[in-house]
Structure formats: C-alpha cells, structure tokens
Amino acid sequence: MDKSSNIIRDEVTNRTWHIGKTRIRDASGCTATVVYIGPVASAKDPTEIYCGVVWDDFSRGKHDGSVVDRTTGNLVRHFHAPHPTSGSFLRIGKVDGGVELSPLLLRERYVTLNSDELVAPHNLLPHTVQTASGRNDKVVEFLGELKIRSQQQLEDLTTVSLRRWGISSVQKSESWSSLNHFTEVDLAGNLLFDWKDVATLLHVLPNLRNLSLACNRLGDVEFPDDMPQCLSLTHLNVRQTEIKSVESIMALGYVFPHLQELSLADCPIQCRSDDAKPLAAVFANLTFLDCTHCEFDTNSQVLAWAFLPKLESLSLDDNPLLENWDGLDPEQHFSSLENLQLAGTGWKNWKELTVPLHHLPKLNRLRLRNCPLQNGLGSGGARMITIGHLPKLQMLNGSLITNSERKDAARWFVRTIRRMQQENQETDPANTSLKLDDNPQYIFWTTNHPDFVEGAQPISGSNGSSKALIDSIVSVTIRSMAANSCTMEPLVRRFPADLTVGRLKALCSRYFGLDLDLQALHYRASPDQGFPTAMESDECTLAYYGVPDGAEILVNELDAEALNNEKQQAERNLIDRVQKQEKELAEFQTRQRHADIR
C-alpha cells in the first residue's frame, strides 16, 4: 500500500482513497466518508486491510473510531468520529465506492427502442400487490411502456436525472460527443467529492444550462488552475455540498459568469459585508439566491449580498438572524429585491425587522412564518400585523393580499400608533406629535389610504396626568347573530383592553346560551365599517385587535349539525369519485384487452 499525504493507493481494490473525502455507500443506500485505511487492532487477522468510515446517519455505525486491541486489551484509536455510534470498519474488498459516470452507463440505464428488455412483458408487471383484506394478490398492469421509452432516448433528451445513482467520478472520453446536447443534468445525492470531476462534466457537456450537485460532499471549490469559464450555465444548485469559504463562492461566480439562479442552502457560508462588492462583481447577472439554513446569525452575513445589481429573490429561511438591520441602506442595498423569505428566522421585534424592509424600493413579496415575534398569534392575526407593518406588500406567504385584508391591517396599525401616542402624551404632556420618522408605515397608510384609516381612533382614556384604570377600559356592544339568540337584547359592557377573546367567548356562552367551541367573533368600529374584523385567536386581547371604545362585537354560532353534514358529504363525494375512477379504469382495461386480442 502506497501512502502519500492523505491519498492512499490500495493494490487490493486498485483504487485511490482520499482520506476524509472519498465517499462510499452500503447495500441499503446509506452513505459515509472514508477516514481511515489500514489494519484494525481488534481484527482476527492483524494484517487485513479495513476501511474506516463515518456514516452520515450517526445511528448507522457501532463506535467512535476506537477499538480494543485483541493482543494487549488496550484501547486503540484509529480515527475520531463525531458521534459515539457514527464509525464503522468495513473490509476493503466489500466497500462500494460508487460508479463512474460515462456514456456507457447512461446507455445501460436508458435502453434503446429495439431492446428486448421490458419492465412489463405483455403489459403486466412481474410482481403482484396484496389487497386490503390480504386474501388475494392482484396483478398490476403497466400500459404504454414502449411509448414512454420512445420519449426517453438519449439522442432526443435534453434533461437527464441521475439522482442517487452512486456516481463518484466522471469519465473523460470522446464518446460524450454524441450526448453533448444535454442542457440539464441532476446529480443530486451521489458520491461526488472532487471538483475536478465537476470540471470534467462541464468539459464533456459544454451546453449545460442547469446543473444540480446537491447533497454531494464536495467541500470548498477547487477547480483546476486552467479551468475555463462556462458561459452557458445559468442555474446551479450546490445545496448541502459543505461549501464554507467566500473564496469558493467567488470561484463559482468566476467560472459561471452568466449565472442567474444559485442555491447555497445548508452550506455554512463564512461571508461578511466586506465581501459585498467583490461578490457583486462576479454575480452581476444573479436574480435568485437561496441561502436557506446557512447559519447566518449576523446582519453582516446578509449584507454580503446587498450589492447584487439584479437580485430579485432572496431566501434566508431557517437562519438565526437575531440582530437588527444595522448597516442596511435602502438607497444602495438590494435595489432590485422583490421577494424575501424569512421563515424560521429568529426575529423578535417587529419594528427592527419591518422599518428597514419598508424602505426597500421594490420589495412586494414576503414569506414570514415560525418566528418568535409571531408566538401566540393566530394565523389571521400574524398576517394582519405583517401587512400593517409592510403596507407595500402584494403577496404574503404565497397568498395575494386582498383589499379587505389591507384595509383591516391599516386600521389596526393606525389605531396602534395613535394609542402609543396617547400613552406618550399622558406620560409627557408636552409631547404632542407622533414620531413619524420612527413609523414610516403610519405616514404611508394615512397618506396613501386615508379612506382605510378614516375614523380609526385609539382606545379612549382619561385626561389625567397619571395613568388610571379607566385608561385601559373600552365600552363595547355585544350582539348575537346566532339563530337561537339573535332576538335577545345586545349586551353593553365595559371591559379592560387586556381581556382575551377566550374570556369574552365564555361570557357570551353564559349570556346568550351559545356553545363555547362553536363561537366565531368579529367586531366593527362603526356601523359603516363594512366587513367586520375577525377575532380568530382566543389568546389575543381586545387591545391586540385594536377594538376601540364604542365598538360592536358580533357573535355567531357555527351550526354543528351543518358542519357534520358537510364533513359527511365531503366523505361521500370522495367515495363517489374513487368509485367512478375505478369504474373508468376497469372499462379502459377491458377495452385495452379487447384491442390486444384483435
């Protein structure tokens, strides 16, 4: 065995092993990284060569790289595994190091039209399926195999999916010339570990426009020194490839100067705002960037992408992002950004998050879910608050914002700001103006949509210099719209603004005799409001929904029997559709059999 640095040439398998890089797989498809080649102290034959691996699935192994010496009884460590059960030793002759991607391999998988190899001879699959009762086995028909095959001929295909084929290298051969018309190749989930193989692939397939290398442990980019630029590639997916350094990302930008879409998801990228201008220089055409779960925990890492001139869509989902937007200059940064995704981030303060975003000139789509600032909010409440803070949005969480939603959000936001101003005046009577610079959304709503916020008054309070209990009291009229109690006199009460919707429902249940679980509450600030505002979350308070003094609360009771009937009808409709489809399938199969006989 020849050892040189971390590269080992093994005569038994006639393979070269790159310690810490070479990838292998087992019969069940589990993958691992080779970290040791040599004898094992606990083996019966001390001269036998083993392969020490660290499994991607930590529960797949048996130890952490240490064994008990069979001769001395001492603990011997051959390698360090990150988890107590992530390491294993495999006989080197039984290790599956994957296959080489070549035109021959492709032709073996994509059979020709005149091949006698059929998946379903006579239109019947070779296996059967068991019925639900378990008593009978059903033969499965597979129709149209030759038609499908005609659409999968390599000479006609431009898109090829090679996911999880166990590909570990790429053959450099002249025979690729007959397949250089491929424009899209998906190599996700293979065993590639060397960027030189990626360079080879780009050389033999010069017309590639879309390439996925996701879930290949390639590490930081190391292209050959004479690597030419690839001018055709516009879409690149390197998700979960363990790219870390900003130099690697810069290398991608240099080799692929016309790149339009780039996915770096699940890569622990180490970039900072100082890298912004160099990144903008090499990614001048990038319009979409996916940085999901890249371990961004500072604003500086986000600002590294701030100068990309054509960036329209940016995903920052599942990053901690606990800081504010300090350093964000809307006049220079993210000038083309239209779509931003922040689901699963660590934001806790609405103002720190939304005020800078409000100033971005083109931002109109946002994804914001599973954040600490939304804890305790119902889906409707969280949506209303987000729209209120970002009035320029056209789409939120994949759903278009309706005019009704925009109006409700505007009224809620303006009420909230005016209530804050009222509290400030009570603390400091000399303070008579709103801090408009701190609330640009208030200016937007009152200037651009005055009809939305007309009559949006804050919760009334006393004129005293000190805050009294009456400052947080609202007078409301509760009117039942339920069939059994709609003739009852409305209930007029004064409630604290921190009364929860759940407690209000309990009161309505007692007074109007309504089922607590079937109630649906809405309110309107004035009779001319139009559509009332829904109060969906039992945990939220009247103040949260901006219920003003003099508001009218409408109580509806959902019809339990009607709901049950709707559910049953939906189940019957589903059964009818399934039976109809089964009948149509049976008729089709009968016609097909008659056609085969003819």
SEBA-841444 format. One record per residue: residue in one letter; x, y, z of N, C-alpha, C in turn. Coordinates in pm, whole numbers, plus 50000, padded with zeros to 5 digits. Layout:
AXYZXYZXYZ
...
***
This chain:
M500844988150000500005000050000500885012450000
D500625021149902501385033449888500635044849956
K501315051450050500685062550122501425075350088
S500675085550051501255098750024500275109250073
S500665116250178499785126150239498485119350279
N497355124650237496055118850269495495110650154
I496335107450057495915099449942496575085749951
I495775075349948496295061649964495895053449841
R496885046749783496635037749670496635023649722
D495515016649702495355003149755495434992949641
E496374983349653496544973349547495434962849549
V494804960749664493754950449674492564954049585
T492114966349595490964970649515491364978949394
N492674981949384493194990049274492495003649270
R492295009349388491625022249399492485032149474
T492225044749447492875055549520491875061249620
W492265061549748491375066449854491865080049902
H490965089749902491275103049955490705103650096
I491605102850193491175102350333490445115250370
G489265113450427488445124850465487585130350354
K487675124350234486905129550121486145118650045
T486805107250018486165096649940484855092250004
R483835090849920482515087049968482195072749928
I481465065650016481065051849988479615050150026
R479035038649990477655035550024477535020750058
D476455017250130476215003150158475024998350075
A474634985950094473594979950011472244986850030
S472014992650146470734999250172470725013750130
G471835018750076471895032450029472465042350128
C472825037950249473435046950348474825051150299
T475165063750319476425069050268477355072850382
A478655072850353479665075850456480905081650389
T481795087050473483065092650427484205084150480
V485145080950393486305072850432487285081550510
V487645077050631488555084850715489795076750756
Y489825064050720490975055750761491085043750666
I492325040450628492615028250551493805021450619
G493625008850661494725001750726494234990350812
P495144983950885494764972850974493994977951095
V493264968651159492464972051277492934963451394
A493194969651508493774962651623492894951551678
S491574952451657490674942351712490384931051616
A490954931451493490664921251393491404908251423
K490814897151378491474884151395492774883751316
D492764889351197493964889851113494544903951120
P495634905851192496194919351210496754925351082
T496874917350976497414922650850496304926350750
E495084922650780493994925450686493704940550684
I493454945650564493214959950546491704962750555
Y491394972550638489994976850655489844991450612
C488604994850591488235008550557487435014350673
G487955024750739487235031350847486395042750793
V485095042850827484185052850772483395059750883
V482935071750851481995079050936480705080550858
W479615074850911478335074850841477645088450854
D476935092150746476125104350751475015102950855
D474455091050863473475087950967474235082351087
F474345090451193475185086751308474735073651374
S473485069951361472995057751425473385045251345
R473965047051227474285035551140475545028151187
G476455035051259477725028951297477665021351427
K478875017951479478975009851601479905016051706
H480765025251667481745030651762482195044451716
D483185050051785483685063451752485075063151690
G485465051551638486775050251575487825043451662
S487455039751785488405032951874487955018551896
V488915009551912488644995351936489584990152045
V489294978252094490134971852196491134962652125
D492404964752152493454956652091493274942152132
R493214933152033492974918952062494134912752139
T495324918152124496504912452190496724918152330
T496714931252342497054937752469495844941152555
G494674942052494493484946052568493384961052589
N494314968652532494284983052546493374989352439
L492905001252470492065008652375492955015152270
V492645012752144493415018252033492465026551946
R492855038951919492025047651836492635048751697
H491825045051596492275045951457491815058951391
F490705064351436490225077351385489235083051486
H488905095651468487975102451557486655104651484
A485605098651534484265100551478483525111051561
P482645118951498481965129751571480885124951666
H480515112151657479445106851742479825092851788
P479425088851909479825075551961479415063751875
T478385065551791477935054251708477955057751559
S478855066351518478875070251376479995063551298
G480895056051365482015049851297481835035051272
S482475030051167482465015651135483755012051064
F484104999051072485194993550991484604983650893
L484954985150767484454976450661485634969850591
R485464956950559486514950350479486644957550346
I487844960950312488064969850198487574963750068
G487564950650060487104944149937485604944749920
K484874948050027483414948450019482864962750017
V483754972450011483314986450011482834990349871
D481664996549866481125001349739481445016149725
G482425019049641482845032849620482125039849508
G481035034149461480245040549357480685036749218
V480095043649120480365040648979480835053248908
E481445051148793481915062148711480845065948610
L480535078948603479555083548505480185083648366
S479565076448274480085075348138478915073748042
P479135075847914478075073447816477575059047820
L478475049547849478075035547856477095033347971
L477365039548085476465038148200475075043748167
L475045055048099473765061048062472995052047966
R473695046247871473015037847772472515024847836
E473165020347941472675008548012471365011548085
R471215023848132470005027648205468885031748111
Y469235039148004468245043747907468305034347786
V467515023947788467595013547684467045018947552
T467495012847442467065017147308465695011547277
L465105016647168463755012447130463704997747088
N464764992847027464754979046978465244968947081
S465424973447207465874964247311464754954747350
D465124942247377464154932147421463864933147571
E464594941747642464414943147786463134951147814
L462164944547877460894950847909460634949948058
V460154960848116459794960748258458504952848278
A457584954148182456284947548195455964939748067
P456504927648055456164919347939454654916947934
H454084917947813452634916147793451824925947879
N452414937547907451754948147984451464944248128
L452194934548183451984930248321453314930948396
L453284937648512454484938148594454764924448655
P456044921048678456384907548727455944904948871
H455584915248947455184913149086453694916049102
T453174912249215451754914449244451634922949371
V450434928149393450154935749514449024928949589
Q449054930049720448064923649804446904933049829
T445704927649827444524935749853444454939350001
A443544948550034443424953050172443044941750266
S442264932450217441854921150302442984911350324
G443994911750235445124902750249444874888750196
R443734886750132443394873250085443824870649940
N443854881249860444124879449718445304888049673
D446014883249573447084890749510446594895649375
K446824908549350446374914549225447554916849131
V447374913349005448374915948904448264930648863
V449414937248849449434951548815449734952948667
E448864960148596449074962848454449884975648437
F450774975548342451594987248310451494989448160
L450714999548120450455002047980451325013447928
G451685012547802452405023447737453895023647761
E454495012247796455935012147824456755016447703
L456395011447585457165014747465457005029447429
K455815035047456455605049147429456465057747521
I456545053647649457395060847743458855059647701
R459235047547659460625045447618460985054147499
S460035056247409460315064547291460625078947329
Q460135083047445460385096647493461605097447583
Q462325086347600463495085947688464755081747613
Q464825084747486466005081447408467065092347426
L468255088247458469325097647491469595107647379
E469415103147254469695112047142468675123447135
D467505121847199466455131947192466325139947322
L466825134347431466665140847561467595152947574
T467105163047643467965174247681468105175147834
T467185168547906467195168448052467365154248103
V468335152148192468635138848245468715139548397
S467985130448463468035129548608468865117348648
L469945119548724470835108748768470905108448920
R469815111548986469775112249132470055098649194
R470955098849295471245087049377471645074949292
W472425077149192472955066149112474265060749170
G474775066849273476035062449329477235066749247
I477095077849175478175082849088479245089549174
S480485084849157481595090149236482645097349151
S482575095749020483535102348931482915103548793
V483605111048705483115113248569484205109348470
Q483845101348374484805096748274485045107648170
K486305109848141486655119248034486905111347908
S485945111947815486005103347697485465110647576
E485965107147459485475112947335484065108447303
S483625097247361482295091947330481165100747383
W481515110847465480505120147513479985129147401
S480685129647288480325139047182478905136947130
S478415124547137477055121647090475985126147189
L476415130247309475455134147413475665148647458
N476455156247385476755169847431475615179647410
H474435174347368473265182947355472495184147487
F472935177047592472275178147722472365192647773
T471245197847821471245211347877470945211448027
E470405200548081470075200048224470415186248279
V471225185948385471635173248449471455174548600
D470775164748658470555164448803471385153248863
L472425156948939473325147249004473155147349155
A472015151349205471805152549349471905138949418
G472505138849538472545126849620473505116149574
N474555119649502475545109749457476765109949550
L477865104049504479065102449586480225111049537
L479945121449463480995130349413481655137549530
F482985138849524483705145649632484835154449580
D485075154449448486195161749390485675171249282
W486005184149294485555193949196486175191449058
K487245183649053487825180448923486855172348837
D486025163948904485015156348829483925165648777
V483605176148853482645186048805483215193248683
A484505196348689485165202748575485125193748452
T485345180748473485275171248362483885170948302
L482865170848387481475170548340481185182848255
L481635194448301481395206748225482155206748092
H483285199648089484075198647965483375189647863
V482855178247908482255168647813480815172547777
L480175180947860478815185647829478845200947825
P479355206647719479605221147714478345229747703
N477185223647677475965231447658475055231447780
L475565227047894474745226548015474285240548055
R472985241548085472435254048136471965252748282
N471645240348321471125238048456471825225848515
L472485227648631473235216648692472935216148842
S472555204248890472325202249033473385192849089
L474135197649188475135189649259474745187949405
A473475189949436473005189849574473335176849644
C473685177849774473915166149860475085157649814
N476065163649748477355157349723478385164449811
R479155156949891480085163049985481355167849913
L481195178549837482315183549756483255192549834
G482755199249937483595208450014483885221149937
D484865228849984485205241449919485695239149777
V485385248749691485635247349547487125247149518
E487535237049441488925235849398488945231549252
F488675240949162488735238049020490195237648974
P490505230448867491865230648812492275244948775
D493565247748779494065261248751493715265848610
D493635256348515493345260148377491855258948344
M490995259248447489565257848427489015269648348
P488435267248229487875278348151486505282448205
Q486045293948167484715298348207483645290448133
C482565287748204481435280648144480345291048118
L480225295247995479345306447962477895302447945
S477605289447936476225285147910475425283048037
L476085279948150475365276248272474695288548335
T473385287348360472635298248422471995294348555
H471855281148584471225276548707472135266148773
L472485268448900473385259448972472855256949113
N472765244149149472315240149282473455232849352
V474025239149456475095232849534474645231549680
R473375229049700472815227349834473495215549905
Q473835217650031474405207350119475645200950056
T476535209350003477805204449948478965207950039
E478695214150155479705217750255480655228550206
I480195237150116480955249050080480945258650200
K482085264050235482175272850352482775286550320
S483855286950247484595299350229483985308350122
V484135321250141483665330750042484515329849915
E485755325249929486615323349811486015312649718
S485415302349778484775291949697483595297649619
I482805305949686481665311949619482135321249507
M483215328549533483765337149430484235329049310
A484805317249337485255308549229484095304249141
L482955301349204481765297649126481325309249038
G481355321349094480965332949016481875335648899
Y483165332748916484115334948807483935324448697
V483775311748736483655301048636482305301848564
F481265306648635479925307348575479465322048572
P480005330148484479715344648486478285348248449
H477545339148384476175342248343475145335648436
L475585331848554474695325148648473535334248687
Q472305328748679471105336248715470465331248845
E470575318248871469995312448992471045303749061
L471185305949194472195298749272471585294449405
S471695281549438471245276449567472445272349650
L472615279049765473685275949860473095270349990
A471875265649986471185261250107471975250550181
D471915251250315472555241350403474075241450392
C474655252150344476115253750342476485264450446
P477375261150541477745270850646478685281550592
I478135291050519478935300950447479525311250543
Q480795314150526481505323850610481755336550531
C480685344550513480815357050438480475368850528
R480945380650491480725392750569480405404350473
S479975415350530479595426950448480785432250368
D482015429850415483195434250340483315427250205
D482625415850191482695408150066481665412749965
A480825422549999479675426049917480065430349776
K481005439449763481345444549629482075434149544
P483025426449599483605415749518482575405449471
L481605401949558480565392549518479685398449408
A479375411249420478555417649318479255417849182
A480575418649184481325419249059481265406048982
V481265394749055481275381748987479865375948968
F478875381449038477505376549023476615387848968
A477055393848862476355405448807475005401948747
N474775389148714473525385048649472615376948741
L472995375248866472225366748957470895373248993
T469795365848973468455370849007467825363349124
F468275350949149467715342749257468845336749339
L468755338149473469765332949564469095326049681
D469425313449703468865305749814469945303549920
C469785310350035470705308850148469975302650268
T469075293550242468335286950349469275279050438
H469135280550570469895272950670471405273650642
C471895285850623473335287850602474015292850730
E473325291950842473865295750973474185310650981
F473405318750912473565333350923473005337751058
D473855343351142473385348151272473725362951293
T474275369351191474575383651200474085390551073
N473775403351087473325411150973474415412450868
S475665412050910476785413550818476785402550712
Q476385390450751476365379450654475315381450546
V474215387950581473185390950483473635402250390
L474265412450448474695423950368475815420450270
A476405408550284477405404150186476805403350046
W475475401950038474805400549908474055413249869
A474275424049942473445435949927473655443449796
F474815441849731475085449649611474825441949481
L474275429949489473985422549366472985430749284
P473355435249166472535445149095471195439949044
K471105426849016469875421348957469135411749050
L469565410849175468955401149267467495404749294
E466585395749254465155398049271464555389549383
S465125377749408464565368649508465675363349598
L465465364649730466465360249829465775352149937
S466255339949962465715331450068466715330750183
L466255335150301467045334450424466345325650527
D465515316550483464755307850574465695299950665
D465215297750788465885288950885467305293450919
N467515306450928468765312150979468455319351110
P469385319051208469095325451338468755340251326
L469585348051259469335362251232468715369451352
L469445370051460468925375851584469185390851594
E469995396451506470325410551515469365419051431
N469555432251436468725441251356469365443251218
W468765452651141469255455251006470275466551004
D471035468451111472035479251115472955478250994
G473145489350927474015489750810473255488550679
L471955484950685471175483650562470805497650510
D471235500650389470955513550325470045510950205
P468725513450219467785510350109468095517849979
E468825528949987469155536249866470245529449784
Q471025520549848472115513649778471945498549779
H471395493049886471375478549904470075472349850
F470205460449794469065452549747468125461049662
S468695467949566467925477449485466905470649395
S467105457949363466185450849274465365440149346
L465515438949478464885427949552463365429449555
E462665419049509461205418849508460635408449603
N461375397549625460855386349704461865382749812
L461415382449940462295379150052461625368550138
Q462405358250175461875347350257462615346950390
L461855348050501462425348650636461775338550729
A461195327950678460545317950762461575310750850
G461215308550977462105301251067463285309251116
T463265322451101464355330851150464095334951295
G465055341751356464975344651499464505358551534
W463855365551443463425379251469462435379751584
K462615389751673461745391251790461055404751797
N461475414251713460955427851723460425432151586
W459145435851584458515439751457459165452151398
K459425462051481459945474651431461325472951370
E462205465651440463565463751390463565455851259
L462595447051244462525439051122461935446851006
T460805453551030459995458450919460305472650871
V460755481350959461015495150915462045495550803
P463215488950815464165489050703463585482450577
L462815471450595462245464650478461235473650408
H460535481850484459545490850424460195500450326
H461435503950348462125513550262462735507150137
L462785493750129463325487550007462395490749892
P462885496149783462015502049680461125492249605
K461565479549588460805470349504460245458349579
L460485457249709460015445649785458485445149786
N457905434149734456445432749733455985418749770
R456915409449794456545395949835457405391849955
L456765385450053457465381650176456945368250224
R457875360150277457505347850347458005349150490
L457065349150586457425351350727456555342050812
R457175331250862456475321550945457435316051050
N456855310651156457635303551260458765312251315
C458435324851346459395334051407458955337351549
P459885340251641459495343551779458515355151788
L458605364951697457715376351708456265372751676
Q456035360651622454675356151593454135346551697
N454925343851802454475334551906453195339551970
G452235330651985450975334152050449965340651958
L450325343051833449395349151739448715338651654
G447455340451628446795331851532447265335051391
S446935326351297447395328651159446845341651103
G445565344551132444975357051083445585369251147
G445825368651278446425379851348447835382651301
A448635372051282450005373851235450025379851095
R449095375551012449025380950876448645395650878
M447665399450961447225413350968448355422351016
I449075417951120450165426151174451275427851071
T451595417350999452655418250898452275428050788
I451045427250742450585436350638450575450750690
G450195452450816450185465750874451565471950878
H452575463850909453935469050918454595470350781
L454115462850682454715463450548453595466050446
P453125478350439451945481350356452155480150205
K453405479450159453655478550015453585464149963
L453455454450053453425440550010452215437649921
Q452445429449820451355424549736451025409949765
M452025402649817451825388449844452535384849974
L451855377150060452425372850188452245357950204
N453355350750228453325336250246452625329150130
G452905333950010452395327449889450965330749855
S450315339649930448915343049907448785357949879
L448015361449774447815375449741447065382549853
I447435394949880446795402849984445555409549926
T444405407049985443165412749936442995427149986
N442105434349921441835448149961441245448650102
S440425438650135439835438050268440915435950375
E441855427050348442955424750442443785437450459
R444025444450351444825456550357444115467250440
K442805468150425442045478150499442055475150648
D441825462350685441845458550826443205461050888
A444285457650813445635459550864445945474350883
A445475482650791445725497050801445045502850925
R443805498950948443075504151064443745499551193
W444155486851196444815481751317446115489351344
F446915491351239448215497651259448055512251304
V447155519351239446965533551275446435534751417
R445495525951455445005526151593446135523851692
T446985514351659448095510951749449035522851768
I449405529351658450305540851668449645552251745
R448365554451720447685565251790447525562251939
R447345549551970447275545852112448625548052180
M449705544752109451045547152164451275562052185
Q450805570352089450965584652103450165589852223
Q448975584252240448145588152354448845585052486
E449465573452494450185569652615451395578752637
N452065582552527453215591552540452785605252592
Q451645610052546451155623052590450785622852738
E450255611352784449905610452925451155610153013
T452225604552960453485604353034454185617853025
D454135623952904454785636852881453815645852805
P453025654052876452015662452810452585671552703
A453865674952713454475683852614454685676952479
N454605663752479454825655952357453495655252281
T453325663552178452045664352108452095659151965
S453235654051921453335649351783453835635051778
L453385628151676453865614551654455305614751605
K456065604651642457425603351592457345596651455
L457065604751354456795599251222458015592651161
D459205597651193460425591651137460585577251184
D460085574351302460195560851355459075551851303
N458055557551242456905549751195456535553951052
P457415550950956457105554950817455865547950763
Q455535536150819454335529250772453085537550805
Y453095544650920451955553150957451755564050852
I452865570050809452785580450705452215574450577
F452675562450542452215556050419450705553850424
W450225547850534448795544650544447955557350541
T448305567250620447485579250629447565587850504
T448675586950430448835594950309448235588150186
N448505575250172448085568050051446715561450062
H446275558750184444985551950203444185558850314
P443895571550301443145578350408441745572550428
D441165567050319439845561050331439855548550417
F441015541550422441125529550504441115532950653
V441765543850688442015546750830441085557550884
E440115561850803439185572050850438405566850970
G438405574151077437675570151197438415560151283
A439665556951250440445547351330440975554451454
Q440205553951561440545561151683441225551951782
P442125557351863442755549151968441785546252080
I442165536852166441365533952283441315546352370
S440095550252411439955562652487440505561152626
G440915572452685441465572352820441145585252891
S441565586753013441285598853090442275609753053
N441985621653094442865632953065443835635753178
G443835627353281444705629553395446155627753358
S447025633253437448455632153410448995618653445
S448325611453535448785598053571447865587853507
K448395576053479447635565553413446705558953513
A445395559253487444395553253575443855540653512
L443055533553590442485521053540441585523453420
I440905535153420439985537653311440675539353177
D441995542053179442755543653055442735530952971
S442535519453033442585506852960441225500252953
I440145508352962438785503052958438115507352828
V437435497752763436675500752642435225496652663
S434325504552610432905501452616432505495352483
V431885483352487431515476452364430075471552373
T429455469752259428125463852249428265450152185
I427805439852258427925426052209426565421752156
R426515418252028425245414751964425335400451909
S424375392151945424345378351898423695377651760
M424345370551669423805368251536423355353851518
A423415345951628423015331951622421505330851615
A421025320351550419595318751528418805317951658
N419335311451759418605309351883418605321351976
S419465331151950419575342352044419655355951976
C419375356451845419515369151774418455379451816
T417365374751880416325384051924416595389652064
M417605384452129417915389352264418525403352256
E418325410852361418885424252368420415423552368
P421055432552297422525432452297423065435452437
L424235430652461424885432252590425875443852581
V425715453752666426615465252669427485464052794
R428775463752773429695461852885430955470152864
R431625472752975432935479152972433965468753014
F434975466852930435975456452953437375462552956
P438285456253029439685460353018440225456652880
A441115464852828441655462352693442465449652686
D442915444552803443695432152802442825419752820
L441495421252807440615409552812440845400952689
T441015387952709441265379052596439965375252528
V440085371352401438915367052325438305354552387
G439155345752441438655333652505437735336652623
R438125346452707437295350152821436005356952773
L436085364652666434885370952611433915360452558
K434425349952497433565339252450432865332252566
A433585330452677432975324252794431795332552844
L431945345852844430855354652886429675353352789
C429935353252659428865351852560428165338452573
S428935328152609428335314952628427315315152740
R427625321952848426705322552962425485331452931
Y425715342852869424625352552850423675348352738
F424265343852623423435340552508423135325652497
G423735317452585423505303052580424115296452458
L425295300952417425955295652298427045285652335
D427285276352245428345266452265429685273652256
L430535271652357431815278652363432705275452245
D432685262752200433605258352095433115261851955
L431845266351943431295269151811431165284051783
Q431675292451874431525306851857432565312351758
A432125322551683433015330051593432755344851616
L433795352251661433635366251697434255375451591
H433525386351563434015397051476433685410351544
Y434345420951502433975434051554434055444351443
R433285455251462433395466651372433415479251456
A434305488351419434495500451497433315509951483
S432625509351366431475517951343430535510851246
P429255514551242428305507651155428675508351007
D429435518550965429795519950824431125513550789
Q431635505150878432945498950853432905489550734
G431775483250707431725473250602431985459550660
F432985452550605433295439250655433875440150796
P433295432850891433855433051027435185425651032
T435965428751134437285422751152437165410051236
A437755399151188437675386451260438595386651382
M438125380351490438935378851613439155363951630
E440195358651565440365344351548441015337351667
S441965344051732442755337351835442185339751973
D441925329052047441395330152183442405336352278
E443695335452247444725340552338444965355552324
C444545361252211444795375452188443775384152261
T444155396652288443335405752367442565415452277
L441655422852339440925433152266441885443852215
A442865447352296443845457452254444645452652134
Y444955439652133445715433952021444965435951890
Y443655433651891442855435351770442475449951746
G442845458951839442545473051821441075476451837
V440365469051924438935471751947438805485352016
P438175495251951438095508652010436885510152102
D436855521052172435715524252257434485526452167
G433365520052204432145521352125432015511152015
A432905501552007432845491451901431685481851924
E431295475051817430235465051823430845451351793
I430625441951886431145428351868429995419251828
L430185412251717429165403351662429545388951693
V428585381551751428825367751791427995358451703
N428655349751632427985339651551428225325951612
E427275316851591427445303051636427405293951514
L428485286651494428555277351382427585265951404
D426955261351299425975250451307426715237151312
A426705230851429427445218251446426915207451353
E425575206851340424985196551253425345199051107
A425315211851069425675215150931427145211850904
L428005214951001429425211650984429625196650970
N428895189051052428995174451046428465169250912
N427345175450866426785171150737427735174350623
E428385186050631429355189550527430515179750523
K430975175850643432065166150650431655152750590
Q430435148250627429955135450575429755136150424
Q429235147750376429035149150233430355149050158
A431365155450217432695155350155433255141250147
E433025133250253433485119350252432745111250145
R431425113750134430645106550031431095110549891
N431375123249873431855127749741433185121349706
L434055119849807435335113449783435155098849743
I434255091949813433985077849780433425076749639
D432505085749603431915085449469432965087649362
R433885097049387434945099749288435865087749271
V436215081349384437075069549377436395058249301
Q435115055949331434375045349262434255048249113
K434025060949079433915064648939435235062448866
Q436345066148933437655064048872437965049248854
E437605041248955437835026848944437005020848830
K435765025848814434915020748706435495024448571
E435945037048558436535041448432437805033748401
L438605030748505439825023048485439515008948440
A438485002848502438104989248463437624988848318
E436824998948278436344999448139437505001348043
F438465009748082439635011947996440454999147981
Q440664992148091441434979748085440724969347999
T439394968948008438624959347925438794962747778
R438694975647744438874979547605440284976547557
Q441274978247645442664975647608442884960947580
R442284952447665442434937947644441784933647513
H440614939247482439934935947356440764940647237
A441414952247252442254957247143443464948247123
D444044943047235445194934047223444804921047154
I443574916347184443114903747121442954905546971
R442364917346935442204919946791443564921646721
***
